Amino acid sequence: MAKILIVDDELQLRQSFQRLLAGEGHDVRAASTGEQGIKLVREELPDLVIMDVRMPGMDGLTALRAIREIDARLPVVIMTAYSTTETAIEATKLGAFDYILKPFEIPDILALIEQAVEAGRRMRARVDMMADGEDGEGTGQEPPGEALVGTSRAMHQVYKAIGRAAPTDALVLVRGESGTGKELVARAVYQHSLRGEKPFLVINCVAIPDTLLESELFGYEKGAFTGATNRRVGKIEQAGGGTVFLDEIGDMPLGIQAKLLRLLQEKQIERLGGRQPIPVDVRIIAATNTDLEAAVADGRFREDLYYRLKVVTLWLPPLRERSEDIPPLARYFLGRFSREMDMPNPGITPEALTYLEAQPWPGNVRELGNTVHKALVFSRGGPLGEPDLRQALEASRGVRPGSEGPTCDLSLAADQTMQELIRRTLSESDSDNVFDELMDHVGRLVVREALHLTGGNRTRAARLLGLSRPTLLAKIEKYGLRIETQVS
């Protein structure tokens, strides 16, 4: 649940937003003027502001400047019925998270709200550096947010490197296997830097198609490509004064690598389709699990960019090389997920910790956290024991209990069943939305089973599925599911 402030002079729009977002599980506040909006930002400290541009008295852009003075990390979505290139550019340069035109489709605005809330969470959620995994619960101390946990020599080297790199403006490259916590390290560097009160924007270089990544990073000019009806500012410009985290940079296309190199060397960018260099002030933190040396040798990564990125390299060790950190990590995850699921911390037995220490953890800290989370979801009271963790780990790895390998026969049977359903639907349906119908059918089954396994507890079901609670509630309503036991 997020606290969202709506600032618009239209009563009907404010009421519509309140009904829509309250139905999604959000806490909604409303203001009819820019002045009232600024007052509520100071008093309520919302997670997101959605604000109109044209209002009586103080307009939206002026209010946005004032909000940025209060908290530059607060995401603000600007909306208007009057689209002008100048307004869009000004709003984005002032740090607006995005810019949307009225009228808009409900699914589009809900998706944008979820992205903005998550971006704000990443900026604000502190990253602690904990040794023993104990969170101070019951001592009156504030429980930690996300944390880097460990007492091993390797983790102490990581803590020291963060402390040395953070106060500088140097480019930082975080390297390590998948699941070792590279984004947490990037956020820790950001939060302890001189730019810690400025924006922090995350770009995953493999999650965005190559054709869109360049415009996402650098923006584009009107007419740069088909559909580019207006100029758009990219994330690099938008984060002015702040930090941009480029995740999975080792998979960045070569053409975009050249533009990134120019940014690092000259502190300038060019929008797609533009010819005018634009000065920018951002700090870059990058991360990769790719063997960059091999990529350079193969011609998949620019050698000059490789050496430019190596100003400060921070290596994260795999979990198998710091097994002494597994018990404190397990205790940390148990405390964290217990709080998030609003249930008592059951504790964990010494035998269970010994079992966890003996595992290879190819998915590293992420896999360990998922295993503890899954064991907690299905726990029946009492401390988590070795059987609980073994069952959760085998389920995550696709191993049938009591077997010695993946359940290939079960996966094959499931695939065959799905193929039969797909073929039958494709051959019999005359709908124009067959793909959506199939996705909804599968989604309905998945959500229904998650609710069944968690006894109807929507918070636990959302965690199990890796969804936000508002997203799960929207799917429950969309699929028309009935919840027998409403425990939230």
Secondary structure, 3 states (H helix, E strand, C coil): CCEEEEECCCHHHHHHHHHHHHHCCCEEEEECCHHHHHHHHHHHCCCEEEEECCCCCCCHHHHHHHHHHHCCCCCEEEEECCCCHHHHHHHHHCCCCEEEECCCCHHHHHHHHHHHHHHHHHHHCCEEEECCCCCCCCCCCCCCCEEEECCCHHHHHHHHHHHHHCCCCCCEEEECCCCCCHHHHHHHHHHCCCCCCCCEEEEECCCCCHHHHHHHHHCECCCCCCCCCCCECCHHHHCCCCEEEEECHHHCCHHHHHHHHHHHHHCEECCECCCCCEECCCEEEEEECCCHHHHHHCCCCCHHHHHHHCCEEEECCCHHHCHHHHHHHHHHHHHHHHHHCCCCCCCECHHHHHHHHCCCCCCHHHHHHHHHHHHHHCCCCCCECHHHHHHHHHHHCCECCCCCCECHHHHHHHHHHHHHHHHHHHHHCCCCCHHHHHHHHHHHHHHHHHHHHCCCCHHHHHHHHCCCHHHHHHHHHHHCCCCCCCCC
